[in-house]
Amino acid sequence: MPRIRAASVAEHRTMQRRALLDAARALLSEGGTEALTFPALAERTGLARSSVYEYFRSRAAVVEELCAVDFPVWTAEVEAAMAAEDTPEARIEAYVRAQLNLVGDRRHRAVVAISAGELDAGAREKIRAAHGGLIAMVVTALADLGHPEPRLIAMLLQGTVDAAVRRIELGAAEDPERIIDAAVGVALHGVSR
């Protein structure tokens, strides 16, 4: 009997933790980092505020957990899109398009909100490491194209993607597809197009 009870308590804690992370994503995507507060998390999940502290010691801990959970999923989606392509050019295009197509996804909006906020060093380092993993995926494709400095070009390419993300997130006058196409054009042809 005690084993069943222990399992159900663990399952309950896992479900509560998931609910808190879902609430954190929603708060971040709706109102940015200022919206992510323990009282708001408690209200969204129906938990007492003190109960939220049983799962996360600080707002930074929530952010770190979101990064640990969401970045690998996002990265896997980009990686799968690239792996489906045969040529270096097509892999680079997939790298750009996959990231920009994720902009409407709640996980992505939360990550953008997190990145824009003031975070502690640990959370910021996790974001940097995750972005480093994204950049590493495109280095090989750039090397296959013959770029003498594929790592540098990959970092500049990610800068283009990040600028396009901000443009889409801001609700720019251009249609998001047009922004995505322009970012792909810059990635593949520079500004000569």
C-alpha positions as CSV (number, residue, x, y, z in Angstrom):
1,M,0.0,0.0,0.0
2,P,2.7,2.6,0.8
3,R,4.2,2.1,-2.7
4,I,1.0,3.1,-4.4
5,R,0.6,6.2,-2.2
6,A,4.2,7.2,-2.9
7,A,3.7,6.8,-6.6
8,S,0.6,8.9,-6.6
9,V,2.2,11.6,-4.6
10,A,5.1,11.7,-7.0
11,E,2.7,11.8,-10.0
12,H,0.7,14.6,-8.3
13,R,3.9,16.6,-7.8
14,T,4.9,16.1,-11.5
15,M,1.5,17.2,-12.7
16,Q,1.6,20.3,-10.4
17,R,5.1,21.2,-11.7
18,R,3.8,20.8,-15.3
19,A,0.8,23.0,-14.5
20,L,3.1,25.6,-13.0
21,L,5.4,25.6,-16.1
22,D,2.3,25.9,-18.4
23,A,1.1,28.8,-16.3
24,A,4.6,30.4,-16.5
25,R,4.6,30.1,-20.3
26,A,1.2,31.7,-20.6
27,L,2.1,34.5,-18.3
28,L,5.4,35.2,-20.1
29,S,3.8,35.1,-23.5
30,E,0.9,37.4,-22.4
31,G,2.7,39.9,-20.3
32,G,6.5,39.4,-20.4
33,T,8.8,38.8,-17.5
34,E,6.9,41.3,-15.3
35,A,3.8,39.1,-15.4
36,L,5.7,36.1,-14.1
37,T,5.1,36.4,-10.4
38,F,4.4,33.7,-7.7
39,P,1.0,35.2,-6.9
40,A,0.1,35.0,-10.6
41,L,1.4,31.4,-10.8
42,A,-0.7,30.5,-7.8
43,E,-3.8,32.1,-9.2
44,R,-3.4,30.4,-12.6
45,T,-2.9,27.0,-11.0
46,G,-5.2,27.2,-8.1
47,L,-2.4,26.6,-5.7
48,A,-1.6,28.6,-2.6
49,R,1.2,31.0,-3.0
50,S,3.3,29.2,-0.4
51,S,2.8,25.9,-2.4
52,V,4.4,27.5,-5.4
53,Y,7.6,28.0,-3.3
54,E,7.6,24.2,-2.7
55,Y,8.2,23.7,-6.4
56,F,10.4,26.6,-7.2
57,R,12.6,28.7,-4.9
58,S,12.6,31.8,-7.1
59,R,11.4,33.2,-10.4
60,A,14.8,32.5,-11.8
61,A,14.3,28.8,-10.9
62,V,11.1,28.8,-13.0
63,V,13.0,30.4,-15.9
64,E,15.8,27.9,-15.6
65,E,13.3,25.0,-15.6
66,L,11.5,26.4,-18.7
67,C,14.8,26.7,-20.5
68,A,15.7,23.1,-19.5
69,V,12.4,21.8,-20.7
70,D,11.6,24.0,-23.8
71,F,14.9,24.7,-25.5
72,P,15.6,21.0,-26.2
73,V,12.2,20.5,-27.8
74,W,12.6,23.7,-29.9
75,T,16.2,22.7,-30.9
76,A,15.0,19.2,-31.8
77,E,12.3,20.7,-34.2
78,V,15.0,22.8,-35.9
79,E,17.4,19.9,-36.1
80,A,14.7,17.6,-37.6
81,A,13.8,20.3,-40.2
82,M,17.5,20.6,-41.2
83,A,18.0,16.8,-41.3
84,A,15.2,16.4,-43.8
85,E,17.2,18.5,-46.3
86,D,19.9,17.2,-48.7
87,T,21.9,20.3,-49.6
88,P,23.8,22.8,-47.4
89,E,21.6,25.6,-48.8
90,A,18.4,23.8,-48.0
91,R,19.6,23.0,-44.5
92,I,20.4,26.7,-43.9
93,E,17.0,27.6,-45.2
94,A,15.4,25.0,-42.9
95,Y,17.4,26.4,-40.0
96,V,16.0,29.9,-40.6
97,R,12.4,28.9,-41.4
98,A,12.0,26.4,-38.6
99,Q,13.0,28.9,-36.0
100,L,10.8,31.6,-37.4
101,N,7.8,29.3,-37.8
102,L,8.1,28.7,-34.1
103,V,7.5,32.3,-33.3
104,G,3.7,31.8,-32.8
105,D,4.3,28.9,-30.5
106,R,3.7,29.7,-26.8
107,R,7.0,28.0,-25.8
108,H,8.8,30.4,-28.2
109,R,7.0,33.5,-27.0
110,A,7.9,32.5,-23.4
111,V,11.6,32.1,-24.4
112,V,11.6,35.5,-26.1
113,A,10.0,37.1,-23.0
114,I,12.6,35.4,-20.8
115,S,15.5,36.5,-23.0
116,A,14.3,40.1,-22.9
117,G,14.0,40.2,-19.1
118,E,16.6,40.8,-16.5
119,L,17.8,37.3,-15.4
120,D,20.3,36.0,-13.0
121,A,23.6,34.7,-14.3
122,G,22.5,31.0,-14.1
123,A,19.4,31.5,-16.2
124,R,21.2,33.7,-18.7
125,E,24.0,31.1,-19.1
126,K,21.4,28.4,-19.8
127,I,19.9,30.6,-22.5
128,R,23.4,31.2,-24.0
129,A,24.2,27.5,-23.9
130,A,20.9,26.6,-25.7
131,H,21.5,29.3,-28.3
132,G,25.0,27.9,-28.7
133,G,23.5,24.5,-29.5
134,L,21.3,26.1,-32.1
135,I,24.2,27.8,-33.7
136,A,26.3,24.7,-33.7
137,M,23.7,23.0,-35.9
138,V,24.3,25.3,-38.8
139,V,28.1,25.5,-38.6
140,T,28.5,22.2,-40.6
141,A,26.1,23.4,-43.4
142,L,28.1,26.7,-43.7
143,A,31.4,24.8,-43.7
144,D,30.0,22.6,-46.5
145,L,29.3,25.7,-48.5
146,G,33.0,26.6,-48.1
147,H,32.8,29.5,-45.7
148,P,36.3,30.0,-44.2
149,E,34.8,31.0,-40.8
150,P,31.6,29.0,-40.5
151,R,31.2,29.6,-36.7
152,L,31.4,33.4,-37.1
153,I,29.0,33.3,-40.1
154,A,26.6,31.0,-38.0
155,M,26.6,33.6,-35.2
156,L,25.8,36.4,-37.7
157,L,23.1,34.2,-39.3
158,Q,21.5,33.7,-35.9
159,G,21.6,37.5,-35.4
160,T,19.5,37.8,-38.6
161,V,17.1,35.2,-37.3
162,D,16.9,37.0,-33.9
163,A,16.1,40.3,-35.7
164,A,13.4,38.6,-37.7
165,V,11.9,37.1,-34.5
166,R,11.7,40.6,-33.0
167,R,10.2,42.0,-36.1
168,I,7.5,39.3,-36.1
169,E,6.9,39.5,-32.4
170,L,6.4,43.3,-32.6
171,G,3.7,42.8,-35.2
172,A,5.5,44.7,-37.9
173,A,3.7,46.0,-40.9
174,E,5.0,43.2,-43.0
175,D,3.3,39.8,-43.1
176,P,5.3,37.3,-41.1
177,E,5.7,35.1,-44.2
178,R,7.3,38.1,-45.9
179,I,9.7,38.6,-43.0
180,I,10.6,34.9,-43.0
181,D,11.2,35.0,-46.8
182,A,13.4,38.1,-46.4
183,A,15.4,36.4,-43.6
184,V,15.9,33.3,-45.7
185,G,17.1,35.6,-48.6
186,V,19.6,37.3,-46.4
187,A,20.8,34.0,-45.1
188,L,21.3,32.5,-48.5
189,H,22.2,35.5,-50.7
190,G,23.3,38.3,-48.3
191,V,21.9,41.7,-49.2
192,S,22.5,41.5,-52.9
193,R,19.1,40.2,-53.6
